[in-house]
Structures are given as structure tokens and as C-alpha cells.
Amino acid sequence: QDYYGKELQKSEDLKTNACITTARPLPKVVRDALERVHEEVVARYYGCGLVIPECLSSCRILDLGSGSGRDCYLLSQLVGEQGHVTGIDMTQGQVEVAKKHIAYHMDKFGYRKPNVEFFHGYMEKLGDAGLADESYDIVISNCVINLAPDKTAVLREAFRVLKPGGEMYFSDIYASQRLSETVRKHRVLWGECLAGALYWRDLYSIAEEVGFSPPRLVTASPITIGNKELEGIVGDCRFVSATFRLFKVAGGSRAGPGQVIYNGGIVGHERELVFDANFTFKEGEVVDVDAEMAAILQSSRFAGEFLIQAGGDNAAALQGCC
């Protein structure tokens, strides 16, 4: 709370590049939406990725660790006036910045009533903020789960508030090994999102324990620290900023591998939908998918965008981590 509320006043105050968005090209619809976000909100943004999944019209979205509200105001435009975005953050100062600009953004977007709200609270205890079971289509988070000491509690709460077929789409920092006590207790490395980084294999076991389908990697990029003192403390551990998607798939929907055809109906992704590092769906093209992917597409908000048929021989081969 001190680091994000007092020490950091703007994104230039960060000491490593862990919390700086990667240079992946943004779709035009996202670039345009970003330009309409208030400059103070953008200046106090400390995320490590862009957490804008596809197929958002009229969705209910929860942003864990919403900070000054940049991602919430961006998503507010993409879900439309019928959609809704909730932000929750533990730093009172950040929540105040976000709340202060609600009227400005609703006026700018031409909405009659606000479709965003912000709460001061903890992502491990969403019930304390009154967030009900199965009340959101998507949970996003941008580089903040590493700041929570109990990552299992965060994923469990996200799973609880998601509707069946819902998705957790989040970017975070991962480590190539489990971190030493010295690193984990280092104040600046904690604030810079490195000391709390999860060993990447542990994400897979926590997701399974909580009930999510196995994590699907979307993008990843290495992090350079560029500070000799901090590099010495970290040693030979390597860090990566990665975006994963997890789905709350009902147990009975895992039938078997299949073939799918994307209909090109998602705004901004009409020609092709880059779903993750393994699967890119081109409009009208038949793609073999494994049982897990078939279940995800069938039970999620993507179901109406695909023609899904049983069968497909090569589908089971595309498994494992990229």
C-alpha cells in the first residue's frame, strides 16, 4: 500500500521493467479506447501486460487489483453500456483516483448511467466487498497476483465469483525457480512485482487444485532488471511476464477431441482469433482441437462463435506448455 500509494506517483518511478506493458501491437479498437482514458488514470498505471480478452460485448468483468482504473475504463467501452466492470484494489489512494473520474468517463463514452464501480478491498476476500458466487463472466488481473501472499486464495475466490464457463484472463510475473527467503522479503523487489512471483509450475498445480482447466499460455516475454544491486540479490533466477487464460469448465462437458470452425463474428478479430500460443482460428477454417479446448469453446462465451463437431484425429497432440 505504501509502495503504490506513496512511493510511486507515476509509472516512471518504477525501478525495473517488470511492470511495463509489453510491445505487442494493439488492435485499433483497443488503441482508440485507450485514448479516451483520463491522463491521470493512465499516469498511475503499473500493469505488466494488456488484459483485454476477446468477445466482450455485454459481459460482466471483475478486475482484481484495479489500481487507478485504467483497464476498467478501457473495458467499460468494450463491454458497452449493457455490460458492467467492477474494480477492487487494496490501495485506498488508487481507488480514490479511479472513483474520481467515473463521471468524466461516462460522459466521454456517452453512457446514461455508469457501468463501472470500484471497491477498496482484498482480492483474497472478495466476499467482504459483497461479490456474490457466479456473478461474473470474466475475471482479469494485471500484474498484481504476485503481490498476494496467498495465491491459492486469490484463484479460489476468482473461481467462486465466475459463472460456469467463465474465464480468468490475467497477466503476471513468473519465476524460473522457487524464490529464496532473502528475495521474498526484499521490500523493493516485492513492490516491483518480482519477490512475490510464482514459480511457473506452481500455477498449474494451484489452478488444478482450485478447479480450473489447465492454464493456457497466451503470450510471454522476458523481464530484464537492469539494476546491478537487485540483480545480485536475485542471482540466477529468471523472470517472465506472461498472460494465461483459465476456464471454469463444468465437469460433464469434457467429451473428447473435436473439429471447430470459427465464424469470424468477434469484433476486431474477424479474420482470425489468436486464442493462445497453441491455437489460432482463421475464419471458416477447420481446426482439430483436443478435448480440453473443445470443452472450453463449448461451455464458454465463445460457444456462439464456433461450429463444434466431435471427432478429429490429430487433436490430442497439441498439449503441454509452450
C-alpha positions in Angstrom: 0.0 0.0 0.0 2.9 2.4 0.8 4.7 1.5 -2.4 1.8 2.0 -4.7 0.1 4.7 -2.7 3.0 6.9 -1.6 6.4 6.0 -3.2 5.2 5.6 -6.7 3.4 8.7 -8.1 3.6 7.7 -11.7 4.8 4.8 -13.9 8.2 6.4 -14.5 9.0 5.9 -10.8 9.3 2.1 -11.3 12.9 0.7 -10.9 12.6 -2.4 -13.2 10.7 -3.1 -16.4 8.6 -5.8 -14.8 5.5 -3.5 -14.6 5.7 -2.1 -18.1 3.4 -3.3 -20.8 4.9 -5.4 -23.5 5.2 -4.1 -27.0 2.6 -6.4 -28.6 0.6 -4.4 -31.2 -2.8 -3.4 -30.0 -6.0 -3.8 -32.1 -7.3 -0.5 -33.3 -10.5 -0.7 -31.2 -8.3 -1.0 -28.1 -5.9 1.8 -29.1 -8.9 4.1 -29.7 -10.5 3.1 -26.3 -7.2 3.8 -24.5 -7.0 7.3 -26.0 -10.3 8.2 -24.3 -9.0 7.3 -20.8 -8.1 10.2 -18.5 -4.4 11.1 -18.3 -4.2 10.9 -14.5 -5.6 7.3 -14.6 -3.0 6.3 -17.3 -0.1 8.0 -15.4 -0.7 5.9 -12.3 -0.9 2.6 -14.1 1.6 -0.2 -13.0 0.5 -3.2 -15.0 2.8 -5.7 -16.8 0.6 -6.7 -19.7 -2.6 -5.9 -21.6 -5.5 -7.9 -20.2 -8.1 -7.4 -22.9 -9.6 -10.7 -24.0 -11.9 -11.1 -26.9 -15.7 -11.3 -27.2 -16.6 -8.8 -24.5 -20.0 -7.3 -25.6 -22.4 -7.1 -22.6 -20.0 -9.1 -20.3 -19.7 -8.6 -16.6 -16.0 -8.2 -15.7 -14.1 -8.1 -12.4 -10.6 -6.5 -12.3 -8.5 -7.8 -9.4 -6.1 -5.1 -8.3 -7.7 -2.5 -10.5 -5.4 0.4 -9.3 -6.2 3.7 -10.8 -8.8 2.1 -13.1 -7.1 2.2 -16.5 -8.1 -1.3 -17.5 -11.6 -0.9 -16.1 -12.2 2.3 -18.2 -10.8 0.6 -21.3 -13.0 -2.5 -20.8 -16.0 -0.2 -19.9 -16.0 0.8 -23.6 -15.6 -2.7 -24.9 -18.4 -4.3 -22.9 -20.7 -1.4 -23.8 -23.4 0.2 -21.8 -25.2 -3.1 -21.2 -22.0 -4.6 -19.8 -20.5 -3.9 -16.3 -17.0 -3.6 -14.9 -16.0 -3.9 -11.2 -12.6 -3.0 -9.9 -11.2 -3.9 -6.5 -7.9 -2.7 -5.1 -6.2 -2.7 -1.6 -4.7 0.8 -2.0 -7.1 3.4 -0.9 -5.3 6.2 -2.8 -5.5 4.3 -6.1 -9.2 3.6 -5.6 -9.9 7.3 -5.0 -8.2 8.2 -8.3 -10.3 5.7 -10.1 -13.6 6.8 -8.5 -12.9 10.5 -9.0 -13.0 10.0 -12.8 -16.2 7.9 -13.2 -18.4 10.9 -14.3 -15.7 12.1 -16.7 -15.6 8.8 -18.5 -19.3 8.0 -18.6 -19.8 11.4 -20.2 -16.9 10.8 -22.6 -18.4 7.4 -23.6 -21.9 8.8 -23.9 -23.4 6.4 -21.3 -26.6 7.4 -19.5 -25.6 5.6 -16.3 -22.2 4.3 -15.0 -21.2 0.8 -16.0 -18.1 0.8 -13.7 -17.8 0.6 -9.9 -14.7 0.5 -7.6 -14.2 -1.1 -4.2 -11.4 -0.8 -1.6 -10.7 -4.4 -0.6 -8.6 -7.5 -0.9 -8.7 -10.0 -3.8 -8.3 -12.9 -1.4 -11.6 -11.9 0.3 -14.0 -10.8 -2.4 -16.9 -11.7 -0.2 -16.1 -8.9 2.2 -16.8 -6.5 -0.7 -20.1 -8.2 -1.3 -19.2 -10.0 -4.5 -21.5 -13.0 -5.0 -21.0 -16.5 -6.3 -21.2 -17.0 -10.1 -21.7 -13.3 -10.8 -19.0 -12.5 -13.4 -18.3 -13.7 -17.0 -14.6 -12.8 -16.8 -12.1 -12.0 -14.1 -9.0 -10.1 -15.2 -5.9 -9.1 -13.3 -2.8 -7.2 -14.5 0.4 -7.9 -12.6 -1.0 -8.0 -9.1 -1.5 -11.6 -8.0 2.3 -11.7 -7.3 1.6 -9.1 -4.6 -0.8 -11.5 -2.7 1.0 -13.8 -0.2 -1.8 -16.4 -0.7 -2.2 -17.0 -4.4 -4.4 -20.1 -3.9 -6.9 -17.9 -2.0 -6.9 -15.4 -4.9 -7.6 -18.1 -7.6 -10.2 -19.8 -5.3 -12.1 -16.5 -5.0 -11.9 -15.8 -8.7 -13.3 -19.3 -9.4 -16.1 -18.7 -6.9 -17.3 -15.5 -8.4 -17.1 -16.7 -12.0 -20.2 -18.1 -13.8 -19.9 -21.7 -15.2 -18.0 -21.3 -18.4 -16.4 -18.1 -17.1 -12.8 -17.2 -17.7 -9.9 -15.8 -15.7 -7.6 -13.9 -18.1 -4.6 -12.4 -16.4 -1.0 -11.3 -16.8 1.6 -11.7 -14.1 5.2 -12.3 -13.3 6.6 -15.9 -13.1 10.0 -17.2 -11.8 12.1 -20.0 -13.3 12.5 -21.4 -9.7 11.1 -21.1 -6.2 12.5 -17.9 -4.6 14.7 -17.7 -1.6 13.6 -16.2 1.7 16.0 -13.2 1.1 14.4 -12.4 -2.2 10.9 -12.9 -0.9 11.5 -10.5 2.0 13.1 -7.7 -0.1 10.9 -4.6 0.0 11.8 -3.1 -3.4 11.7 -6.4 -5.2 8.3 -7.0 -3.7 6.9 -3.6 -4.8 8.5 -4.2 -8.3 6.4 -7.5 -8.6 9.5 -9.8 -8.5 9.7 -11.1 -4.9 6.2 -12.4 -5.0 6.5 -14.1 -8.4 5.1 -17.6 -8.6 7.3 -20.5 -9.8 5.6 -21.1 -13.1 4.9 -24.8 -12.5 3.1 -23.9 -9.3 0.4 -22.0 -11.3 -0.5 -25.3 -12.9 -0.9 -27.2 -9.6 -2.9 -24.3 -8.0 -5.2 -24.0 -11.0 -6.0 -27.7 -10.8 -6.5 -27.7 -7.0 -9.0 -24.8 -7.3 -11.0 -26.4 -10.1 -9.9 -24.5 -13.3 -9.0 -26.2 -16.5 -5.2 -26.3 -17.1 -3.7 -22.8 -17.8 -3.4 -21.8 -21.4 -0.4 -19.6 -22.2 -1.3 -16.6 -24.4 1.9 -14.5 -24.5 5.2 -14.4 -22.6 8.2 -12.0 -22.6 11.4 -12.0 -20.5 12.0 -9.4 -17.9 15.3 -7.5 -17.5 16.0 -5.9 -14.2 18.8 -3.5 -15.3 19.8 -2.7 -11.7 23.1 -4.3 -10.6 22.2 -4.4 -6.9 18.8 -6.0 -7.5 20.3 -8.5 -10.0 22.9 -9.6 -7.4 20.1 -10.4 -4.9 18.1 -12.3 -7.4 21.0 -14.5 -8.6 20.4 -16.9 -11.4 16.6 -16.8 -11.2 15.0 -15.6 -14.4 11.6 -13.8 -14.6 9.0 -13.7 -17.3 5.8 -11.6 -17.8 3.1 -14.0 -19.1 -0.6 -13.9 -19.8 -2.6 -17.0 -19.1 -6.3 -17.9 -19.5 -8.0 -20.3 -17.2 -11.6 -21.5 -17.7 -14.3 -22.7 -15.2 -15.4 -25.7 -17.3 -18.2 -27.9 -16.0 -17.0 -31.4 -15.3 -19.6 -33.1 -17.6 -18.7 -31.1 -20.7 -15.3 -32.8 -21.4 -16.5 -35.2 -24.1 -13.5 -35.7 -26.4 -11.4 -34.1 -29.2 -13.3 -32.4 -32.0 -13.1 -30.1 -35.0 -14.1 -26.5 -34.8 -14.8 -23.7 -37.4 -14.6 -20.1 -36.3 -17.4 -17.9 -37.8 -15.5 -14.6 -37.8 -18.1 -12.9 -35.6 -15.9 -11.3 -32.9 -15.3 -7.6 -33.4 -11.7 -6.7 -34.0 -10.9 -10.4 -34.7 -13.0 -11.1 -37.8 -10.2 -12.7 -39.9 -8.5 -14.7 -37.2 -8.7 -15.2 -33.5 -5.4 -15.8 -31.7 -6.7 -17.8 -28.8 -3.4 -18.8 -27.2 0.1 -19.8 -28.1 -1.1 -23.1 -29.5 -4.3 -22.2 -31.2 -5.1 -19.5 -33.9 -8.5 -19.9 -35.5 -8.9 -18.4 -39.0 -12.4 -17.6 -40.2 -14.1 -20.6 -42.0 -11.1 -22.9 -41.5 -11.5 -26.4 -39.9 -9.2 -26.9 -36.9 -8.6 -30.1 -34.9 -8.7 -29.4 -31.1 -8.1 -31.6 -28.1 -10.8 -32.5 -25.6 -9.9 -29.7 -23.3 -10.1 -27.0 -25.9 -13.4 -28.4 -27.3 -14.9 -28.2 -23.8 -13.7 -24.7 -23.3 -15.2 -23.4 -26.5 -18.4 -25.3 -25.9 -19.1 -24.1 -22.4 -17.8 -20.5 -22.5 -18.9 -17.2 -24.1 -17.2 -18.4 -27.3 -19.7 -21.1 -27.9 -21.8 -18.9 -30.3 -18.7 -18.0 -32.4 -17.8 -21.6 -33.3 -19.3 -24.6 -35.1 -18.1 -27.5 -33.0 -18.2 -31.1 -34.1 -17.0 -34.3 -32.5 -14.0 -36.2 -34.0 -10.6 -35.1 -35.3 -7.5 -37.4 -35.2 -4.6 -35.0 -34.6 -6.3 -33.1 -31.8 -4.7 -34.7 -28.8 -1.1 -34.0 -30.0 -1.2 -30.2 -29.1 -0.7 -30.5 -25.4 1.7 -29.2 -22.8 3.5 -26.0 -22.1 4.9 -23.8 -24.8 
